[in-house]
Amino acid sequence: MMRVTEDLGMFPYRIQTHQKLSEADKNRRKEMTKVLLDKIEESDTFLKNLWTTDEAHFHLDGQVNSKNNVYWGTSPPAEVAVRPLHSCKVTVWVAISSRGME
């Protein structure tokens, strides 16, 4: 029986969808990190009063979950999945702090 990974040297890779970041975006992230680290050092209560948030979008247009798309090959694919800018979706938002979740 042939084994794809052992006999052909192929491995499963998933095509990833991600946001393209410019050099300016990367620099802004580094600067924000420095600001936050300075505030943590300045105040013992900073982290206790910090709220962090995140959101997830669930697309309603029938897009297949990217975890179900598997590419078998000897190296990761260079392709990136592309989707429309404004598709119908539901957004879930959450905020969390040392006091709990909202």
Backbone as CSV, one residue per row, in Angstrom:
resi,resn,N_x,N_y,N_z,CA_x,CA_y,CA_z,C_x,C_y,C_z
1,MET,0.840,-1.178,0.000,0.000,0.000,0.000,0.891,1.249,0.000
2,MET,0.593,2.189,-0.894,1.391,3.406,-1.024,0.979,4.420,0.043
3,ARG,1.972,5.002,0.677,1.731,6.061,1.653,2.216,7.370,1.067
4,VAL,1.328,8.328,0.978,1.644,9.590,0.308,2.811,10.299,0.985
5,THR,2.796,10.361,2.308,3.858,11.108,2.988,5.201,10.394,2.905
6,GLU,5.208,9.096,3.065,6.478,8.364,3.078,6.990,8.054,1.671
7,ASP,6.124,7.558,0.783,6.567,7.141,-0.548,6.765,8.311,-1.509
8,LEU,5.901,9.323,-1.443,5.988,10.439,-2.386,6.573,11.699,-1.769
9,GLY,6.766,11.699,-0.461,7.313,12.882,0.199,6.364,14.067,0.165
10,MET,5.055,13.801,0.118,4.065,14.872,0.076,3.387,15.000,1.433
11,PHE,3.003,16.235,1.775,2.368,16.516,3.048,1.135,17.380,2.830
12,PRO,0.158,17.324,3.731,-1.041,18.154,3.564,-0.772,19.604,3.978
13,TYR,-1.174,20.543,3.134,-1.057,21.963,3.441,-2.410,22.606,3.235
14,ARG,-2.773,23.515,4.118,-4.023,24.242,3.978,-3.725,25.634,3.437
15,ILE,-4.502,26.059,2.445,-4.356,27.407,1.911,-4.916,28.361,2.950
16,GLN,-4.143,29.366,3.306,-4.532,30.296,4.359,-5.072,31.597,3.785
17,THR,-6.044,32.163,4.466,-6.561,33.477,4.131,-6.044,34.428,5.196
18,HIS,-5.423,35.521,4.775,-4.880,36.461,5.743,-4.921,37.877,5.198
19,GLN,-4.780,38.826,6.096,-4.767,40.230,5.730,-3.360,40.622,5.333
20,LYS,-3.234,41.328,4.226,-1.922,41.781,3.788,-1.504,42.985,4.629
21,LEU,-0.293,42.942,5.185,0.228,44.029,6.004,1.358,44.740,5.274
22,SER,1.314,46.059,5.312,2.391,46.850,4.706,3.483,47.064,5.757
23,GLU,4.607,47.611,5.334,5.680,47.925,6.283,5.193,48.947,7.309
24,ALA,4.364,49.900,6.866,3.826,50.900,7.800,2.959,50.223,8.866
25,ASP,2.156,49.216,8.473,1.339,48.475,9.439,2.226,47.788,10.475
26,LYS,3.284,47.159,10.001,4.193,46.454,10.912,4.854,47.428,11.879
27,ASN,5.244,48.593,11.382,5.877,49.601,12.243,4.900,50.123,13.288
28,ARG,3.623,50.336,12.900,2.617,50.788,13.862,2.403,49.745,14.950
29,ARG,2.429,48.468,14.593,2.273,47.401,15.589,3.438,47.407,16.583
30,LYS,4.645,47.590,16.079,5.822,47.634,16.962,5.734,48.823,17.916
31,GLU,5.333,49.983,17.394,5.216,51.177,18.232,4.158,50.984,19.309
32,MET,3.020,50.386,18.955,1.960,50.149,19.934,2.435,49.190,21.017
33,THR,3.208,48.190,20.638,3.764,47.252,21.610,4.663,47.980,22.606
34,LYS,5.489,48.885,22.112,6.373,49.657,22.993,5.560,50.516,23.959
35,VAL,4.510,51.159,23.458,3.650,51.995,24.305,3.027,51.153,25.416
36,LEU,2.498,49.985,25.071,1.860,49.119,26.065,2.868,48.619,27.101
37,LEU,4.043,48.218,26.667,5.062,47.761,27.615,5.471,48.881,28.577
38,ASP,5.581,50.107,28.063,5.906,51.246,28.933,4.812,51.477,29.967
39,LYS,3.548,51.388,29.541,2.430,51.603,30.471,2.384,50.515,31.543
40,ILE,2.704,49.292,31.175,2.728,48.189,32.147,3.788,48.450,33.202
41,GLU,4.960,48.936,32.779,6.047,49.226,33.728,5.726,50.428,34.616
42,GLU,4.983,51.414,34.079,4.670,52.629,34.824,3.605,52.419,35.895
43,SER,2.679,51.490,35.652,1.529,51.355,36.540,1.270,49.901,36.906
44,ASP,1.139,49.639,38.207,0.823,48.283,38.666,-0.611,47.887,38.336
45,THR,-1.476,48.870,38.097,-2.896,48.575,37.851,-3.259,48.600,36.368
46,PHE,-2.298,48.893,35.503,-2.619,49.014,34.072,-3.286,47.754,33.534
47,LEU,-2.686,46.592,33.785,-3.253,45.350,33.248,-4.598,45.016,33.883
48,LYS,-4.804,45.399,35.135,-6.086,45.146,35.797,-7.206,45.968,35.171
49,ASN,-6.862,47.115,34.601,-7.862,48.002,33.994,-7.926,47.879,32.470
50,LEU,-7.131,47.010,31.905,-7.074,46.867,30.448,-8.177,45.949,29.944
51,TRP,-8.888,46.395,28.939,-9.880,45.565,28.247,-9.323,45.225,26.870
52,THR,-9.410,43.974,26.469,-9.032,43.570,25.116,-10.275,43.052,24.415
53,THR,-10.328,43.244,23.114,-11.499,42.831,22.347,-11.070,42.045,21.120
54,ASP,-12.020,41.300,20.602,-11.793,40.594,19.343,-13.141,40.353,18.698
55,GLU,-13.100,40.046,17.436,-14.331,39.751,16.711,-14.076,38.648,15.709
56,ALA,-15.141,37.948,15.360,-15.067,36.903,14.334,-16.224,37.114,13.375
57,HIS,-15.965,36.889,12.093,-16.997,37.039,11.057,-17.369,35.656,10.534
58,PHE,-18.640,35.377,10.505,-19.145,34.129,9.959,-19.862,34.463,8.663
59,HIS,-19.279,34.069,7.527,-19.819,34.407,6.208,-21.021,33.526,5.881
60,LEU,-22.032,34.149,5.293,-23.288,33.459,5.006,-23.442,33.104,3.530
61,ASP,-22.388,33.272,2.729,-22.498,33.045,1.292,-22.072,31.645,0.850
62,GLY,-21.961,30.727,1.788,-21.638,29.351,1.431,-20.161,29.079,1.251
63,GLN,-19.309,29.987,1.652,-17.875,29.733,1.543,-17.511,28.522,2.386
64,VAL,-16.640,27.700,1.827,-16.211,26.492,2.516,-15.184,26.850,3.573
65,ASN,-15.260,26.215,4.717,-14.285,26.416,5.778,-12.898,26.063,5.249
66,SER,-11.943,26.960,5.420,-10.597,26.734,4.868,-9.920,25.511,5.467
67,LYS,-10.365,25.067,6.623,-9.770,23.867,7.224,-10.139,22.608,6.446
68,ASN,-11.167,22.712,5.598,-11.568,21.566,4.787,-10.829,21.512,3.445
69,ASN,-10.120,22.580,3.102,-9.358,22.618,1.853,-7.931,22.185,2.130
70,VAL,-7.564,21.019,1.661,-6.223,20.495,1.912,-5.506,20.317,0.586
71,TYR,-4.285,20.786,0.512,-3.430,20.675,-0.659,-2.308,19.711,-0.312
72,TRP,-2.146,18.686,-1.123,-1.050,17.737,-0.893,0.085,18.083,-1.833
73,GLY,1.289,18.237,-1.304,2.424,18.563,-2.149,3.723,18.443,-1.380
74,THR,4.809,18.720,-2.065,6.128,18.633,-1.441,6.533,19.941,-0.778
75,SER,5.762,21.025,-1.015,6.010,22.314,-0.362,4.681,23.051,-0.231
76,PRO,4.604,24.000,0.694,3.351,24.741,0.869,2.980,25.511,-0.400
77,PRO,1.684,25.662,-0.666,1.265,26.404,-1.860,1.500,27.901,-1.685
78,ALA,1.736,28.583,-2.793,1.929,30.034,-2.757,0.587,30.764,-2.849
79,GLU,-0.473,30.049,-3.212,-1.781,30.671,-3.396,-2.390,31.085,-2.065
80,VAL,-3.205,32.115,-2.125,-3.978,32.567,-0.975,-5.429,32.649,-1.438
81,ALA,-6.343,32.143,-0.631,-7.755,32.200,-0.983,-8.224,33.647,-0.984
82,VAL,-9.032,34.005,-1.966,-9.553,35.364,-2.086,-11.066,35.300,-1.949
83,ARG,-11.627,36.253,-1.198,-13.074,36.303,-1.068,-13.541,37.737,-1.259
84,PRO,-14.824,37.928,-1.546,-15.315,39.287,-1.795,-15.134,40.191,-0.583
85,LEU,-14.988,41.472,-0.838,-14.779,42.437,0.234,-16.013,42.569,1.124
86,HIS,-17.193,42.565,0.527,-18.426,42.779,1.290,-19.407,41.634,1.064
87,SER,-19.205,40.524,1.740,-20.163,39.426,1.656,-21.064,39.461,2.882
88,CYS,-22.248,38.844,2.780,-23.171,38.796,3.921,-22.535,37.972,5.029
89,LYS,-22.599,38.505,6.241,-21.973,37.801,7.356,-22.594,38.224,8.679
90,VAL,-22.326,37.420,9.688,-22.699,37.729,11.062,-21.388,37.935,11.806
91,THR,-21.325,39.006,12.602,-20.117,39.301,13.362,-20.382,39.071,14.845
92,VAL,-19.454,38.384,15.493,-19.520,38.145,16.930,-18.373,38.928,17.558
93,TRP,-18.664,39.684,18.610,-17.684,40.541,19.266,-17.629,40.208,20.749
94,VAL,-16.446,40.244,21.340,-16.297,39.976,22.774,-15.221,40.899,23.350
95,ALA,-15.402,41.267,24.619,-14.411,42.045,25.359,-14.100,41.293,26.642
96,ILE,-12.833,41.297,27.026,-12.434,40.572,28.241,-11.426,41.414,29.021
97,SER,-11.530,41.327,30.327,-10.586,42.010,31.216,-10.322,41.095,32.409
98,SER,-9.578,41.620,33.374,-9.337,40.826,34.585,-10.621,40.618,35.367
99,ARG,-11.638,41.416,35.079,-12.932,41.310,35.757,-13.878,40.306,35.102
100,GLY,-13.564,39.874,33.899,-14.426,38.913,33.214,-14.677,39.299,31.768
101,MET,-15.740,38.723,31.208,-16.060,38.880,29.797,-17.373,39.649,29.657
102,GLU,-17.487,40.458,28.622,-18.729,41.203,28.330,-19.278,40.745,27.008
